[in-house]
Structure formats: structure tokens, C-alpha cells
């Protein structure tokens, strides 16, 4: 291996420092852009140009074995990858409180779910499920956190057997009253201590609780999946001037994020809005959509 000359080594060091200060890390694999959809809309997602579809666990679990086998055949024929899933647990399943659903019922559900998801090629499951994890009024938050951590450890063990990562999703208080920020999610990740229990950072929820996007840098490699919507109406993000997305993407570039991002939002015309959203997000990850980057200013 040839050693770098002094001048070349210095030049590379300066380049890396410049990219970091501008919020642009060294190049990573291109982020794949997907769309959270129902099973009936897989063709729509593909036609709009998305790289993948993120499917709903509950919808998949509602299928009979024969219906699920038919879905696997149909998904392969469509040719759109489904590496991610969301809406993990049914609202009827209780994870916290004085009378949580029994561990046997919980694990029977997740075992069947992970088996089906693995057949569809799912590799990351978003763990939002705000109703399932909601803490009953008057119940200890500390005890509820311990219950949630224990459930997460059991789930991570089963998921690992299927090569699946479970990504905890902080949600705004309107949807859950526990794990409402990335900072809180990192505390849970630290308590679970499983390599396949990581973080889903959802821009909509971050904006709702006004969480500083600099927390993305603190999360670092724990950031395993992303969701995004324009918080004004929870619709497709279409333009850089419609909301302040800058800090979110600058910090993602700073940690060299290179995995998946899914649109979890509504649109009256996916065929028209999809390509615009995809173009916006590609430019955002490249740093070319962010006017502050061009001026050398980083939003934190």
C-alpha cells in the first residue's frame, strides 16, 4: 500500500473537515426512498418511482395463510422491494400497565409477524404502536418503561433469528405518552442493549415536539430508519421553502446516513407528488437542496 504524500494527506484532511463543517459527511451509499402504503397500493408506489414500499404489519397479519402466500407471489411479480414495515402491534395488545397482555400472547404474535415479514424481504420494523405502549393514567412511568424495555428485549431476540432490526419510533404525545423524543428513545435503546434494537427518527414527530435536530448527531449509528412528512398537514414534502427541513438533513449528512427513508404522509395525487418528493429528498441528502449549505451555514 502506497503512503500518501504530505501534501495529498493534508488536502484530504482539509476536504473532510470542510464537508463536516458544511453538514456534508464523506459520501455514503445512496439513501433509498420509499412510501408507506397499504398492500393494495404497491403498484402505485412503484409507478410513482419509489425505491421500495414500506408495508403494514397489521394488514399482513390479518391475512390467512393462503392469502399471505398469494401476496408473496404478487409482491415478487410487482418487483418493488419491501425492506421495511410499520404499524407493528395491534391497539388491543397492551405492553404497559397493571394488566399487560401476557408475554405468551405477545411473543406468539411477533414470532408469526417476523416469519411473514422475513418472507417479504423486510429487514427493519418500525416500532411505533403508540396505543399498545401507552401508559394507563396513574400508572408509574418508571415501571412502564421497565415493562417496555423487557418487551423490547424479547422482541429483539426473536427478530434477530429472522435477520430483522426493530427500530423504536418516538411519537408525539397525541399518539403515545411514553418515548416522545429521540433523547428518550436512546435511553430505551441503552436499556435494551441489543444490536438489532435501534432508532427510527420520524421528522413529523420531531417537529411536533420541537426536538432539536442536532440530537441526530448524538444518536449517530443508532439511526437505522427514517420517516418524513411535511408537518403542515402531514402531507408529502414537496419544496424546501414549505418547512424548515435543513437541520434534519444537515445532521443526517453529518453522520453519513445511508439507509432508508419512507414517506409516511398523504397525497391527493401520488403519481404527481411522488417524483417531486423523491427529487427533493435526493437533493436534500446530497446537500444541493439546502440553501444554507451553499452559504456554508449549518443549522443545529
Secondary structure in CASP SS format (residue, H / E / C, confidence):
PFRMAT SS
TARGET T0000
AUTHOR 0000-0000-0000
METHOD secondary structure of the structure
MODEL  1
X C 1.00
X C 1.00
X C 1.00
X C 1.00
X C 1.00
X H 1.00
X H 1.00
X H 1.00
X H 1.00
X H 1.00
X H 1.00
X H 1.00
X H 1.00
X H 1.00
X H 1.00
X H 1.00
X H 1.00
X H 1.00
X H 1.00
X H 1.00
X H 1.00
X C 1.00
X C 1.00
X C 1.00
X C 1.00
X C 1.00
X C 1.00
X C 1.00
X C 1.00
X C 1.00
X C 1.00
X E 1.00
X E 1.00
X E 1.00
X E 1.00
X E 1.00
X C 1.00
X C 1.00
X H 1.00
X H 1.00
X H 1.00
X H 1.00
X H 1.00
X H 1.00
X H 1.00
X H 1.00
X H 1.00
X C 1.00
X C 1.00
X C 1.00
X C 1.00
X E 1.00
X E 1.00
X E 1.00
X E 1.00
X E 1.00
X H 1.00
X H 1.00
X H 1.00
X H 1.00
X H 1.00
X C 1.00
X C 1.00
X C 1.00
X H 1.00
X H 1.00
X H 1.00
X H 1.00
X H 1.00
X H 1.00
X H 1.00
X H 1.00
X H 1.00
X H 1.00
X H 1.00
X H 1.00
X H 1.00
X H 1.00
X C 1.00
X C 1.00
X E 1.00
X E 1.00
X E 1.00
X E 1.00
X E 1.00
X E 1.00
X C 1.00
X C 1.00
X C 1.00
X C 1.00
X C 1.00
X C 1.00
X C 1.00
X C 1.00
X C 1.00
X C 1.00
X C 1.00
X C 1.00
X C 1.00
X C 1.00
X C 1.00
X C 1.00
X H 1.00
X H 1.00
X H 1.00
X H 1.00
X H 1.00
X H 1.00
X H 1.00
X H 1.00
X H 1.00
X H 1.00
X H 1.00
X H 1.00
X H 1.00
X H 1.00
X H 1.00
X H 1.00
X H 1.00
X C 1.00
X C 1.00
X C 1.00
X C 1.00
X E 1.00
X E 1.00
X E 1.00
X E 1.00
X C 1.00
X C 1.00
X H 1.00
X H 1.00
X H 1.00
X H 1.00
X C 1.00
X C 1.00
X C 1.00
X C 1.00
X C 1.00
X C 1.00
X C 1.00
X H 1.00
X H 1.00
X H 1.00
X H 1.00
X H 1.00
X H 1.00
X H 1.00
X H 1.00
X H 1.00
X H 1.00
X H 1.00
X H 1.00
X H 1.00
X H 1.00
X H 1.00
X H 1.00
X H 1.00
X H 1.00
X H 1.00
X H 1.00
X H 1.00
X C 1.00
X C 1.00
X C 1.00
X E 1.00
X E 1.00
X E 1.00
X E 1.00
X E 1.00
X C 1.00
X C 1.00
X C 1.00
X C 1.00
X C 1.00
X C 1.00
X C 1.00
X C 1.00
X C 1.00
X C 1.00
X C 1.00
X C 1.00
X H 1.00
X H 1.00
X H 1.00
X H 1.00
X H 1.00
X H 1.00
X H 1.00
X H 1.00
X H 1.00
X H 1.00
X H 1.00
X C 1.00
X C 1.00
X C 1.00
X C 1.00
X E 1.00
X E 1.00
X E 1.00
X E 1.00
X E 1.00
X E 1.00
X H 1.00
X H 1.00
X H 1.00
X H 1.00
X H 1.00
X H 1.00
X C 1.00
X C 1.00
X C 1.00
X C 1.00
X C 1.00
X C 1.00
X H 1.00
X H 1.00
X H 1.00
X H 1.00
X H 1.00
X H 1.00
X H 1.00
X H 1.00
X E 1.00
X E 1.00
X E 1.00
X E 1.00
X E 1.00
X E 1.00
X C 1.00
X E 1.00
X C 1.00
X C 1.00
X C 1.00
X C 1.00
X E 1.00
X C 1.00
X C 1.00
X C 1.00
X C 1.00
X C 1.00
X C 1.00
X C 1.00
X C 1.00
X C 1.00
X C 1.00
X H 1.00
X H 1.00
X H 1.00
X H 1.00
X H 1.00
X H 1.00
X H 1.00
X H 1.00
X H 1.00
X C 1.00
X C 1.00
X C 1.00
X C 1.00
X C 1.00
X E 1.00
X E 1.00
X E 1.00
X E 1.00
X C 1.00
X C 1.00
X E 1.00
X C 1.00
X C 1.00
X C 1.00
X H 1.00
X H 1.00
X H 1.00
X H 1.00
X H 1.00
X H 1.00
X H 1.00
X H 1.00
X H 1.00
X H 1.00
X H 1.00
X H 1.00
X H 1.00
X H 1.00
X H 1.00
X H 1.00
X H 1.00
X C 1.00
X C 1.00
X C 1.00
X C 1.00
X H 1.00
X H 1.00
X H 1.00
X H 1.00
X C 1.00
X C 1.00
X C 1.00
X C 1.00
X C 1.00
X C 1.00
END
